[in-house]
Structure formats: structure tokens, C-alpha cells
């Protein structure tokens, strides 16, 4: 396929999540596009130290850094909790690689974590017997999230973890542009009984009809149940001041001065934002009620990237039913899975412009989420 910087914009958007297993919705990436991946090393250990907000911030920073470096042009990406994956055209490769390298340095120096990073041409993925296809799911009219299939993301992630793919971090002191990255909202307690993070990957191949049927069955079960809802309440997440993520946001700012000074400035700014949202004060083109409704509609709580990932607010009985179906499929080799239950969900936001409707909000479980679900899957495999 020919390189085309506008390729992703030509991929049709679908608005029913049940359509993610429709193979016809996925389009093969051009051979000379590149897949970028990132993963926090020892994220489980960091979560055990109650640094789950920090882990999520590191994963979301990858997307924010690349988006800002590309001038917020649309590109395919998937947030994975403790990492991220994305794809870019050849003209954008050097810029994206630089943003990745800068993010790895920032994560190490500001967050005290290690971020593995890599980029690989789609052609190389195909040479290893895998593919990279993309679809676009639109949870609202404002945004469309990428869905990846073909096994290419899973192969590249495994190769990176084996040390076969790598990008070195940028020189010390290098900082990415993380404008718009924040986590100011309060955790969102379950309204149905449990917040369940789910990760399901193929036992053999994603093309297996039994696996595809399992995913379709799970999605149908969830969507038809009156005991399930998205983790973000209809009125939006709670607000308090100062926000719990203020220190992390201070680490993300590019302004000069010490961390303490940046925190002090953010105390004032977030207090101003808190009053606007709390009292629904319109400021110019910014209408708080509209922003909150867009936040709810745009929230990214379910996705597909060579496997199903969901964060559900559901009744324990529905969580049990989902887990039993997954366990039965695992026993016969159809799928591998992991789940993690917690009391609440959390949100990490990327809002380059508060007046643009395309702000994105990444949802994960508030006590380990996707990371601990993936750990449970690996433990079961072992």
C-alpha cells in the first residue's frame, strides 16, 4: 500500500461497540507507516506502592506528547493503562520518535519510572507473519478512537519486552510538550457494586471464529444488562480542590521554575477551574455543562487492540457471569483473560483546548485496573 499521511482520516467511523469484531471494519495499515509502543517497566510494583495514578499518567503522556508534537492532527492511538500504542505516517515518524524519547526521559526524571519505548515499520510486522489493521470507533460525535487488530501490536509489544525493539531515551533534561494532560477529577465510585477491569486476548489467533464469538457474546451480555453502566456517571466525575492529581500535573508542566513553584501556580489555576465547573460559570466560549457532557460522551472505557479491554461499573453478579464465561473459554484454549475488581474508576484527561469538543478522557480502574488484570492473566498462563 502507498504511504498516505491522510490514510487514517479515510477509515470509516462506526458508532456501535459491538461492531469491533466485524472484520470488514478493519483496514490494513500502509506498509511504510510505523507502529509506536510504550510500556511502564515494573508497573505492578509501582501500583503496589499506590502509584497507580502515576502509572496511568505515564501511559497517557505518550499519547499527549505525540499528539502535541504532531500539532494535534488526528492519528490512531490506544491507551493501555501502563502504556500506549499508536501509528504514524512516514513524514511524522521522526517527530513521533522524538516525542517518545522525550517522554521516556520525562517519565524517568519527573515520575521516577522507567518507560520502554519502540517504533517498528508495519512492513516489518508483516514480514514476521502478523498484520496491523485499524478501525475507528466513535463513542460520540466528537471523537473516534482507534481499534487495532491483526496481531501486530501484540507481537511488537512482546519483541520490545524481549529487548529486540527499542528507542533510547532523549538526553537528560529533555521534556516533551504535555500541554492538556491532567488528572484533576476525583475517583468515580461504583454505582452498581464493583468496577471491573477486563483484559481478553486470543488463545491462538484473533481470527479464530470461537474467539470472535466469545468477544461478541461478552459485549452483548454487557450491553443488554441493566446492571451495567460506563464508569463515568451521567453528571460527570466529582470535583474537589485541590485535586488529587495536582502534583502529577505540576510534573507535566513545561514552565520554568521549581516543582514547588509550579505546584503553587497550579493551586491558583485549578482553584479557578474548580469554581467555574462547580458553579457552572460560562467564560467566553467555554460552557461548563457542555464540557462535562462531552467528557461523559467521549470517555474511553472500552477498546480493542489485539484483545478486548473494558472498565465496567457493574453488579457483582454480572461480573461473576463474565468471569465464568471467560474461564470456560480459557479452559478450552479459546482465550486468555485477566480481571481485576475494585471499588472505583479513575480518569486521566487530555484536553488541548477546553473549547474544542474533541478532548479525550482515559478510564482505568482506580486500584490497579488494566495492569493488575494483565498480571492476573499472566499468572494464569504460568
N, C-alpha and C positions, 0 to 999 in steps of 0.2 A: 504494500500500500504506500501511496505517496505521502511524504511529510506534509502536514497541513496544520498551521497554527490555529485555524478555526475549526478543526475537526470536532472538538468536544461540543461546540455550540450546535452542530448538526445532529447530535444524538437526541432522539425524541424523548420527551419527559412523560412519564406515566404517574398517575396520582393514587393508585391503589397498591398498597404494600404487598398484597397477595400476588401481584404480578412479578415479584422478584424472581420466581422460578420459571418464568416464561423465557425460554432460551432465545426467542425471537426479539426480545427487548435488548439483548446484549450485542454490542458492535465491537468487532476486533480493532484494537488499537493499531495505528500505523507502526510499521517495523522500526522506524527511527525515532519514535517517541521514547521517553525514558521513564522508568518507574523509580520513584524515590521512597525509601522506607526509613523508619527511625523507631528505636525501642529503648526504653529505660532499662539499664542493667540493674539486676537485683531489685526490681520494683517490689517484689513480695516482701523483701526485708524492709524497704522504706515504708511500706504500708503497715507492717508490724510495729513500726515506730510511730504510727499515727500520722504519717506524712502523705496520706492519700490525696489531699488537695494539691500538694507539691508535685506528686507523680502526674496527676491529671494536667496540671499547669504545664509541665514539660512536654507532654504529648500534644496539647493544644498549641503550644508555642511553635511547633514545627509548621503547622498549618498557617498560623498568623504570620510567621516570618516569611514564608514563601509567598503568601498572598500579598503582603505589603511590598515585597521585592518585585513582584510582577505587576505592581500598580493596581492591585485588586481586580485584575482580569479574571474571568471565570476559568477555573481549572478543576479537574477531578481530584477529590481527596476523601479520605476516610479516617475518622478519629477512632483510635482503638483503646483509649483509656491510658495505657502506659506507653503509647507510641502513636504513629500515624503512617499512612501510606498516601501517595499522590502520584500523578503523572503529568509530564510537561512535554511540550514540543521541543525539537532540537534548538530553535533560536532562544528558547528560555532556559536551556539546560545549565549554562554557566551561572546565570543569575540564581537559579534554584539551588545549585550546588553550593554557591557562596552563602546563601541564606541558611542552608542546612549546617554547613561548617560553623557559621557564626552562632547558630542556636546551640550546637554541641558545646561550644566554649562557654556560652552564657549559662547553660544548664549546670556545667561543672563549677563555674566560678560564683554564680549567684544562688544556685539551689543546692549545691553540694551533691549532685547526682551525676552519673555517667550516662551519656546518650550515645548509643551505637547509631551510626548513620551510613547509608549507602545509596547509590544510584546505579541502575543497570538498564541497558537498551532493551526494548521489547524484543528485538531480533534475537538477542542472547537468550532470553527466556524461551523463545520458540525453539532455538537450537538445542535446548535441554529437554525438549519434549512437553513443554507446558505452554499455556497461552495467557493472554491478558485481554479480556473483553470488558467493556464498560456499559452500564446503563445509567439512566438518570431518574431518580425517584423524587417527585415533588410533594412533600408533605403539606405545602401551602402554595399559593400563587406567587409567593415572594422568593422562594429558594428552591433549588434542586440539589440533592445530594447524590454523589457517585456511588454506584454499586459495582464491585469488581468480581469477575468470575474467570474461570479457565485454569486455575491453579498457579498462576504466575506470582501472585502476591505471597502465597504460602511458600512457594519454592524460594523466592528471593529472601524472605524473612529467615528461613532455615539456613540458607547459604551465608547470610550476614552473621548469624549467630555462630556459625562454624568458622568465621573469620575469612571466608572466601570473597566477600564483598565488603568494601569499607571505603569511607571518605575520612581523611584526617580532620580533626577539629581545626578551626581557624586559630591564628596566633592569639596569645594571651591578651585579654583586654578588648578583643573584638566583640561587638554587640550587634545583634540583629534588630531590625525595626519591628517592635512588637506592639505598635500603636493599635489600640482597640481591644487588647487582650486583658481580661479581668475575670474575677470570680467574686463579685460583690453580694450576690444573693445568698440568703440563708438556705440551709439544707431543707429538703422538702420531705416531711414525714409521710409515711404510708397512710393512705386513707382507707385502704381495703384490708390491711393486715400485715403485708410484707412487701418489700421491694426486692425483686428477684432479678439478678443479673444472669444472663444465659449466653453461653457460647456453644455452638454446634458446628462441627466440621465433618466432612465425609469420612467414612470408614475406609473407602478405596478411592473413588473419584466422584466429583460433583456431578458428573454426567450419569451416574447410577440412577435409574428410574426410582428405585426404592428410596434413595436418599432424597431425591427431589419430592417424592410423595410425602416423605416424613416432614420435610420443611413446610410444604403446603398444608399438611394436616395440623401442624403446630400453630401456624399463623391463623388458620381458620378457627381452631379451638380458642385462641386468644381473642380474635376479633368478634366472635359471637358471644363471648362470655359477658354477662352483666357484672361479673365480679372482677373486672379488669379495667384499668384506665392508664393513660400516659402518666408518668411520674410527676409532670408539671401540673399543678392544679389550675382550673379554668381561670381563676383570678390572678394567676402568676405566683411565683415563689415569694416567700416572706422577705421582708426588709428589716434590717436593723442597722444602727450606726453606733460605733464604727463597724464596718463589715468585717467578717471573719477573714476574708482574703486580702485585706489591705496590705499586709507585709509582702505577700507574693506579688501583688500589683506594683508595689514600690520596686521590687527587684526587676520588674519588666520595663520600668520607665527608662528612657534614654537621657533624661535631663542630667545636667552636671550637678555635682554636689554629693554629699554623703548619703548613705541609705537613710539615716535618721532625718536628714533634711527632706528627702523625697517622701518619706512617710508623713512628715509634718504637712507638707503641701497637699498630700492626698487626703489627710484628715479634713482639711478645709473643703477640697473639691468634692469628696464623697459625701460630706455633710450637706453641701449644696444640692447634689443629685438626690440624696435621700429626701430632702424637703420637697423637691419638685415631684418625685414619684409618689411620696406618701400623701401629699395634699393635692395631687393631680393639677399642678400649675402648668399652664401652657407657656412655653418660651419660644417665641417665633414660630418656626415650622414644627417644633417638637411638641407632640401631643402625648402626654403620658399614657392615656388609656389606649391609644393606637399602638404605641410602642409595646406595651405589655401584651396586648392581644397578638401582635406579630411575634413576640417572644414565645408565647404559648404555641402558636401555629408552626413556627419554624423549628421547634426543638427537635434535636436529633437523638431519639431514644431507641431506634431500631435501624439495622443496616445489614448489608450482605457484602462480605469481602472474602470470597472463597470459603465462606461459612456464615452462619446466621449469628448475629449479636443483637440482644434485646435487653432493655432495662424496663421491667414491668412493675406496676403497682397493682397487686392482685391479692385475692383471698388465699389463705394457706391451702385451702382445698384445691384451688386451681393450680397453685404451684406444685402440689403433690401430684396432680394429674399429669402436668407437663413433664415432671421429672420421671414418673413411672413410664411414660411413653418413650422418653429418651433412653431410659435404662434398658427397656425391652429391645429397642433398635440397636443399642450398643452391644448387647449380648450376641446378636447375630451378625455383627460386623458392618451394619449399615452406616452407623455414625459413631463419632466420638464426641463427648459433651462434658461440660462442666457448668455447675450453677453455684451461685453464692447468694445467700439470703441476708438481708439487713433491714433496718428499721426505716431508712430514709434514702433519698437520692440527692445528688448534688449537681450543680450546673457550673460549667466554665464557658464564658462568653467571649465572642469575637465580634466587636461592634466598631468597624472602621468609621462609620458615620451614624450617629443616633437618629438622623432624619431619613436615612435610606432604609427601605423595608427589608433589605437582604442580610440583616445581621443574623449570625448563626449562634446556636447555643447547644453545647455538647453535654449530654446527660450520662452520668455514671452512678453506680451505687456509692453511697456515702461512707462505706466502710470496707473498701477493697474492690467492690464491683467486678468489672471485667477481668482485672488482674487475678483476683482470687478465684474467679470462675475458671480461668485458664489454668491456674495452678491445680485446681481440683481435677480438671481433665487430664493433665499430665500425670498426676498421682494415680488416677485410674488406669492409665496406659501402662504405668510402671508395674 
